[in-house]
Amino acid sequence: MDLYYRKTGSGSPLVIIHGLYGSSDNWMNISKRLAEKHTVYMIDQRNHGRSGFTETHTYNDMRDDLAEFFEKHNIEKATILGHSMGGKTAMWFAADYPEKVEKLVIADIAPKDYLQLKDEGQFYLHQNILLAMQDIDFSMVKSRNDVDDFLAEKIDDERIRMFLLKNVEKNKNTKQFQWRVNAEVLYDYLEEIVNGVNIHWLDDRIPITAYPVIFIRGLLSKYIQDEDKELIKEIYPEARIVDIPDAGHWLHAEQPQKFAEAVFLCC
């Protein structure tokens, strides 16, 4: 998979991997800060942004895409920053290619199965989002406001809708609006996206100490709970966990200065 990417700055390589429904566009602001010390690569993962749409979307796929990206761009070793689904991609890649990892920075995701009973709400939230995205008839859409109106019928959270709307573009040939996210395939692979890269995937590698690891969590987010700290330390006994107050799951957008400072702690 030939991944679309953006590149900025100079210095040691830092590769940023976005989360579900994200793209390199979401990281332009924070990359300017990180570019003070690093050559920053922001990738679009498969089925997102300007990278290709495919029929599968597994963590093995995304790990292999990243390995191909490193080889194509002659990146021998890099700090890897992954958010949400991108954080799980980063953990899975690092587990198989420790020699390519300078440092591992994971933003607001834990190496756990989010299909666990107490966390299954995450699965149904994303299921509802992806179904809503698929239900839109773009032949009836004249503007992004129309898309928002359609989404609002099924998604109450305005912040989520605003984030999704960043993925609406106009097709150059048909002049019709469309998604830059492959909602159909993401829906088909949602179970793996939510439950994959958990402790059972990593148990033959534990403890992982080959590279420094930092987890950054937003205190308004539910993705990394206090009880997850024990799980993280079991897998990464030397990991640091940094909390960002007044930040939810999209902590890099909500608190960019504090997020950049947290990244610089290890990088």
Secondary structure by P-SEA (a helix, b strand, c coil): ccccbbbbbbccbbbbbbcccccccccaaaaaaaccccbbbbbbccccccccccccccaaaaaaaaaaaaaaacccccbbbbccaaaaaaaaaaaaccccccbbbbcccccccccccccaaaaaaaaaaaaaaaaccccccccaaaaaaaaaaccccaaaaaaaaccccccccccbbbbccaaaaaaaacccccccccccccccccccccbbbbbbbbcccccccccaaaaaaaacccbbbbbbcccccccccccaaaaaaaaaccc
